[in-house]
Amino acid sequence: MAINFNVTSDDLPALIRIGKLRELMTKIAHLAEHRSDKVICEGKIWCYADLVYLAYEYYVLARNYGLTVHNFVKWLEQEQAILKQHHLAWPA
């Protein structure tokens, strides 16, 4: 993860959250290929809609820091129904 500007202490909460989202999405990535499955991780049962929600949150935070998000754009555009369930507008 490469940040394109000087990081201040105000940026740390968002950057920590980005790191945690990335780690969690990696752990439950199985859901991207097996949408009807459930995954137990970190004491919670996760479904495909949860993965989409986490990806959206990552996208919104990461683009503010110049991180690569193009791989999320097409996928999230295809998942409008799930985003609407969570009352998330696209594009953000």
Backbone as numpy.savetxt, mean C-alpha at the origin, in Angstrom:
# Nx Ny Nz CAx CAy CAz Cx Cy Cz
14.97 1.76 -1.06 14.12 2.93 -1.06 15.02 4.16 -1.06
14.93 4.97 -2.09 15.75 6.16 -2.22 14.87 7.40 -2.18
15.17 8.29 -1.24 14.42 9.54 -1.09 15.16 10.63 -1.85
14.42 11.46 -2.57 15.02 12.45 -3.45 15.18 13.83 -2.83
15.19 13.95 -1.53 15.37 15.25 -0.88 15.83 15.02 0.55
16.14 16.11 1.24 16.57 16.00 2.63 15.39 15.64 3.52
15.59 14.67 4.36 14.55 14.21 5.27 14.67 14.96 6.58
13.54 15.43 7.09 13.52 16.09 8.39 12.78 15.19 9.38
12.80 15.58 10.63 12.10 14.79 11.65 10.59 14.75 11.39
10.06 15.75 10.70 8.64 15.75 10.36 8.28 14.63 9.38
9.26 14.20 8.60 9.04 13.15 7.60 9.10 11.74 8.19
9.70 11.60 9.35 9.95 10.26 9.89 8.70 9.41 10.10
7.60 9.94 10.66 6.42 9.08 10.83 5.92 8.50 9.50
5.87 9.31 8.47 5.41 8.83 7.17 6.39 7.81 6.58
7.68 8.07 6.71 8.67 7.15 6.16 8.69 5.82 6.91
8.48 5.87 8.21 8.38 4.63 8.99 7.15 3.86 8.56
6.04 4.55 8.37 4.81 3.90 7.92 5.00 3.27 6.53
5.67 3.97 5.63 5.95 3.42 4.30 6.73 2.11 4.42
7.73 2.10 5.27 8.53 0.89 5.47 7.70 -0.25 6.03
6.84 0.05 6.99 5.99 -0.99 7.58 4.96 -1.50 6.57
4.41 -0.61 5.77 3.46 -1.03 4.73 4.14 -1.95 3.73
5.32 -1.58 3.31 6.06 -2.39 2.34 6.34 -3.78 2.90
6.76 -3.83 4.15 7.04 -5.11 4.80 5.77 -5.97 4.91
4.68 -5.36 5.32 3.43 -6.09 5.47 2.89 -6.57 4.12
2.97 -5.71 3.11 2.50 -6.12 1.78 3.32 -7.30 1.26
4.61 -7.32 1.56 5.45 -8.44 1.16 5.00 -9.72 1.84
4.65 -9.62 3.12 4.22 -10.80 3.88 2.90 -11.37 3.37
2.01 -10.52 2.89 0.69 -11.01 2.45 0.54 -10.97 0.92
1.65 -10.88 0.21 1.63 -10.79 -1.25 0.97 -11.99 -1.91
0.91 -13.11 -1.22 0.24 -14.32 -1.72 -1.18 -13.98 -2.20
-1.80 -13.03 -1.56 -3.19 -12.67 -1.89 -3.33 -12.06 -3.28
-2.28 -11.49 -3.80 -2.35 -10.90 -5.14 -2.63 -11.95 -6.21
-2.12 -13.14 -6.01 -2.32 -14.23 -6.97 -3.49 -15.14 -6.60
-3.88 -15.11 -5.34 -4.94 -16.00 -4.84 -5.97 -15.16 -4.08
-6.78 -14.44 -4.83 -7.68 -13.43 -4.27 -8.71 -13.96 -3.29
-9.08 -15.20 -3.40 -10.10 -15.73 -2.49 -9.50 -16.31 -1.21
-8.18 -16.41 -1.14 -7.52 -16.93 0.06 -7.53 -15.90 1.18
-7.20 -16.36 2.35 -6.98 -15.50 3.51 -5.57 -15.81 4.03
-4.93 -14.82 4.63 -3.60 -14.99 5.19 -3.63 -14.50 6.63
-3.05 -15.28 7.52 -2.92 -14.86 8.91 -1.52 -14.28 9.08
-1.45 -13.04 9.51 -0.17 -12.35 9.67 -0.33 -11.27 10.73
0.64 -11.21 11.62 0.66 -10.20 12.67 -0.65 -10.18 13.47
-1.19 -11.35 13.74 -2.38 -11.46 14.58 -3.68 -11.07 13.92
-3.70 -10.97 12.60 -4.91 -10.57 11.89 -5.12 -11.49 10.69
-6.37 -11.68 10.32 -6.70 -12.40 9.10 -6.85 -11.37 7.99
-6.05 -11.52 6.93 -6.01 -10.57 5.83 -6.67 -11.17 4.60
-7.37 -10.33 3.84 -7.97 -10.75 2.57 -7.44 -9.84 1.46
-7.83 -10.15 0.24 -7.34 -9.39 -0.92 -7.68 -7.90 -0.80
-8.87 -7.57 -0.35 -9.25 -6.16 -0.21 -8.32 -5.43 0.75
-7.84 -6.12 1.78 -6.88 -5.51 2.71 -5.58 -5.18 1.99
-5.13 -6.09 1.12 -3.91 -5.85 0.35 -4.07 -4.62 -0.54
-5.21 -4.50 -1.18 -5.48 -3.33 -2.03 -5.47 -2.05 -1.19
-6.10 -2.09 -0.02 -6.13 -0.93 0.87 -4.72 -0.53 1.28
-3.89 -1.50 1.67 -2.51 -1.21 2.06 -1.72 -0.63 0.89
-1.94 -1.17 -0.30 -1.25 -0.66 -1.48 -1.64 0.78 -1.77
-2.90 1.10 -1.58 -3.37 2.47 -1.79 -2.70 3.41 -0.77
-2.66 2.99 0.47 -2.02 3.82 1.50 -0.54 4.02 1.17
0.13 2.96 0.77 1.53 3.06 0.37 1.68 4.04 -0.80
0.83 3.89 -1.80 0.88 4.75 -2.99 0.77 6.23 -2.60
-0.21 6.55 -1.78 -0.46 7.94 -1.38 0.75 8.51 -0.64
1.32 7.74 0.29 2.47 8.22 1.05 3.74 8.27 0.19
4.00 7.21 -0.55 5.26 7.08 -1.29 5.42 8.12 -2.39
4.35 8.46 -3.06 4.49 9.43 -4.16 4.89 10.81 -3.64
4.57 11.12 -2.39 4.98 12.39 -1.80 6.49 12.47 -1.59
7.16 11.32 -1.60 8.60 11.28 -1.36 9.38 10.88 -2.60
8.72 10.91 -3.74 9.41 10.61 -4.98 9.76 9.15 -5.16
9.12 8.28 -4.39 9.37 6.85 -4.54 8.61 6.30 -5.74
9.10 5.24 -6.31 8.48 4.64 -7.48 7.12 4.06 -7.12
6.08 4.52 -7.79 4.73 4.02 -7.54 4.02 3.59 -8.82
4.71 3.66 -9.96 4.05 3.35 -11.22 3.49 1.92 -11.26
4.13 1.00 -10.55 3.62 -0.37 -10.53 2.29 -0.49 -9.79
1.99 0.45 -8.92 0.72 0.44 -8.19 -0.41 1.08 -9.00
-0.08 2.01 -9.87 -1.10 2.80 -10.55 -2.07 1.94 -11.35
-1.55 1.11 -12.24 -2.43 0.30 -13.09 -3.26 -0.67 -12.25
-2.61 -1.31 -11.28 -3.30 -2.26 -10.42 -4.43 -1.59 -9.65
-4.16 -0.46 -9.04 -5.18 0.23 -8.25 -6.29 0.78 -9.13
-5.97 1.20 -10.34 -7.01 1.66 -11.26 -7.99 0.54 -11.57
-7.50 -0.69 -11.59 -8.36 -1.85 -11.88 -9.20 -2.25 -10.67
-8.88 -1.76 -9.52 -9.57 -2.17 -8.29 -10.46 -1.06 -7.74
-11.10 -0.32 -8.62 -11.97 0.79 -8.21 -13.06 0.35 -7.24
-13.64 -0.81 -7.43 -14.74 -1.26 -6.56 -14.26 -1.41 -5.12
-13.07 -1.98 -4.95 -12.54 -2.15 -3.59 -12.22 -0.79 -2.98
-11.63 0.10 -3.77 -11.32 1.43 -3.26 -12.59 2.16 -2.83
-13.65 2.01 -3.60 -14.92 2.66 -3.25 -15.50 2.09 -1.96
-15.33 0.79 -1.73 -15.80 0.18 -0.48 -15.15 0.85 0.72
-13.89 1.24 0.56 -13.15 1.88 1.65 -13.26 3.41 1.57
-14.10 3.91 0.67 -14.30 5.36 0.49 -13.00 6.07 0.12
-12.21 5.43 -0.74 -10.95 6.00 -1.20 -11.12 6.45 -2.64
-10.82 7.71 -2.89 -10.96 8.28 -4.24 -9.73 7.94 -5.07
-9.94 7.78 -6.37 -8.82 7.57 -7.28 -8.96 8.51 -8.46
-7.94 9.24 -8.84 -6.65 9.26 -8.17 -6.69 10.12 -6.91
-5.79 9.82 -6.01 -5.74 10.54 -4.72 -5.11 11.90 -4.90
